[in-house]
Every structure is written in structure tokens, then in C-alpha cells.
Amino acid sequence: MEMVHVLFEIYYEDGLDLEKLFDDTTSFEELVASGISFTYAPYELAYAGSKGIVYNIEDLAGFGGDMEIDPEEENYEAKRGKLIEKWQEIAVKKIDEAMKEYMAVKDSVLAEFDKEN
């Protein structure tokens, strides 16, 4: 069985306990049948908490808003494609940097605990 991570932006009615919905839902089909709406979240970089939910807008960055260029730009598609390519390079590099930094911090934290025992 293959595993793929997919980011969605989910839209739902106020008051819905999204964590409970995820806990109670056993398949993608059930999730779709639950009445929520969603769209893909392309070109996103995010930190998701223990339930896989990004709770704060500050915990994600996606290609959009100020990162976009005016669609009226000459060669819009080519320029936008190049910018998305650069965003991917930067995002992947930052993920790698974060992982390396975390592993150093992890080793440091574990060493501190080992000293205490």
C-alpha cells in the first residue's frame, strides 16, 4: 500500500467538531459524505498539529496573495511557473533546514535528560 500526503482546505459549518469528525471517519468517502466541502491546497507549506490540522494562519505559507503576480503581466504563465518553481526550491530547502535543526535540538534535549539520570 502506498502513502501520499495531500493538503486540503476544508470548509464546514460553524460548530462542527472537525477533530471528532476525523476521529470518527474511517474513509475518504465517509469524509466527503459528511457534508464538508474542500479544495486542494496547492503550493502550501504548513505545520499541522497532532490531528493533522493547521490551526493557525501563521502556521502555513502558500503561494498566493503578495507572492502572486498580476495576471495581466506579459508572459504571465511562464513567469508564474518560474516563480512557483523557485517557491518549491525555497520551501523544500527550508523543510530540510528545519529537520536538521530539529535533529540537533533533539540530540541536545536528550543529552540533557541523560545527564539528569
N, C-alpha and C positions, 0 to 999 in steps of 0.2 A: 504494500500500500504506500502510495506517495503522499507526502505532506507539502502543502503550499500555503503560504500566509497571504491573505487577501485583506486589504483595508476597505471598509465600507463606511460611509456616513449614513447614519440611521436617523430617521425621522419618526417620532412617535408622539402620542397624545400625552399631555401633562399628566403626571400621577402614575404613569406606568413604571413599575419596578423593573428596570432593564436587567439588573443583576439576577433577579428571580427568574425573569424570562429566559435568560441564558442558562441558568441552572436547571430549569425545568424542560428546556427544549433539547431534544436529542438528535435532531437532523436539520439541515438547511431548509428542507421542505416545510417542517414544522415552524421554523422561524418565519418564513415567508407567509405561511398561513395565519400567523399570529396577528396580522394586520399592520405590522410596521412597514414603513417604506424605506428604501435605501437607494443609494447611488454609490458608484465606485469612488474611491478617493485617490486619484492618480497623482503621482509625483509628491507623495507625502512622506515626511519623516516625523515619527512620533514616539513618545514614551507611553506605553499602556500599563496600567496598574495590574494588580493580581487577577482581576477578572477579564483582562484584555481590553478594558475600556479606557479611552483617553478622557480623563475627567476635566482637564483644564485646557483652555485655548493656548496657554503658554507652553503646554507640553507637546505642541506639534508645530511643524512648519510645512506648508505646502506651496507648491508652485502656483502662485496666483497673486491677486492684489497688486502691490507695488512691484512684484517680480515680473509681472506680465508686461508686454509692450503693446502699444496701440495697434489694433488690427488694421488700421489704415497705413501702417508702415510699408514702405516699398520692400518687397521680398519678405513679407511677414512670416510665412510658413517656414522659410529657410532660416531666418533669424531666430524665430521662436524655437525651432528644432535644435539649433545650436545652443541656445540658452538652456533648454531642458537638458541637453547632453552635459553641459557644464554643471548644472544643478545636481545631476546624478553623480558626477565625479566628486563634487564637494561633499554631498550627503554621504556617499559610501566612505570617503576618506574620514569624515567626522565620526561615523559609526565605528570604524576601525580604531581611531584615536580614543574614543570613549571606552571601547573594550580594553585596549591596552592600559589606559589609565585606571580603569576599574580593577583589572587584574593586579596591578601594583598596589592599589589601596587594599584589595582583598588580602594579599600577602602580608601587608603591614598590620592589618587588623588581626589576622590570625596569629601573627607573631606576638602581638601584644597580649592576646588571650593565653598563648602558650607560656609567656613569661609569668603570668599571674598564677599559673598552676604549678 
